[in-house]
Amino acid sequence: MSETLWLNQYISGHIIIDAGSGNGILGIPIAVLDKNREIILVEPQRKKALFLREVKKKMELSNV
């Protein structure tokens, strides 16, 4: 996760798309760090997508 937060300084824009999100290791930390950014997580595998929805709900991430 620390690599993701380090990379955040090089990511610009208000809307970020995390394609092939998997377990959300890129998009979720950025969403937590910067509530002003909209993070779109794209995951085609149902099991992983359901996990990401649960994380969003449990962490109350309105920007995801």
Secondary structure, DSSP 8 states (H G I E B T S, - for coil): -HHHHHHGGG--SSEEEEET-TT-TTHHHHHHH-TTSEEEEE--SHHHHHHHHHHHHHHT-TT-
